[in-house]
Amino acid sequence: MAGKLFIAGNWKMNTSLSEATALAGALVEKIGSVKTVDMAVCPPFPYLSGVKEALGGSKIALGAQDVFYEDSGAYTGEVSTEMLKDVGCSYAICGHSERRHVIGETDELINRKVLKCISDGIMPILCVGELLTQRQANETIDVVSRQIRLGLEGVSSADISGVTIAYEPVWAIGTGVTATPDQAQEVHAMIRALLGEIYDTPTAGGIRIQYGGSVKPDNAAELMNCPDIDGALVGGASLKADDFAGIVLEGIK
């Protein structure tokens, strides 16, 4: 396992400004002083500044749900790394399955985002994972391996320590179906071994690999106790302060 657990909440396209700031404030009250687990929340773009203010001087970091790979220009609707840093973001999610399969982002595009984050001091969370049809066709290893190799193309050994990998089986996202600890650990171990091939074994051991997909307080501990699972990227449960705090507190045990 790599260092401290890292638990991040992806709020997706949810909340209003008042709901987002209230949720952030509630999290500060419940877990804002936790030091033994790294934490972040990723609200919608319009609410980043408000949430940052609500997080105050807490231990909860701010992240973005996406990022673009250019500094500025005629890229309507896109948000740059400098804009994210300007409002206090430390992390950015790159290649979430919904960006891949709903928006149509390619591995090559996602790689450009990862590299841009690294070059500009934002820590990327690179998401990988297979569709249900791919799992049923025994393609999980091939799919995830390709996503990692292409997503990390050009990322040096010196920079990889700032990258988090999030394994999210697409069939478990928002479905209420969670990969069993054995299923999750199997893929996480494969990812760790692949990172060892791309870099080296000690380097791979220091890279944090989160699990994502219907993580809840009642299954978080069992998942995060697996040897190669270093935290969680939480979707629906991160929209409820008690649930997200519960997952964090399970990670402390």
Protein Blocks (a to p, Z undefined) as FASTA:
>chain_A
ZZjadddddekjgdjfklmmmmmmmmmmmmmmpckbccdddddfklmmmmmmmnmmafbd
cddfbdcfbfbdjdehiacfklmmmnopabdcehiaklmmmnopafklmmmmmmmmmmno
pacdddddddfklmmnopmmmmmmmmmmmmmgoiafklmmmpccddddfklgonlpacdf
klmmmmmmmmmmmmmmmmmmklmmmpccddeehiafklmmmmmmpmklgbdcdfklmmpm
klmmmmmmmmmZZ
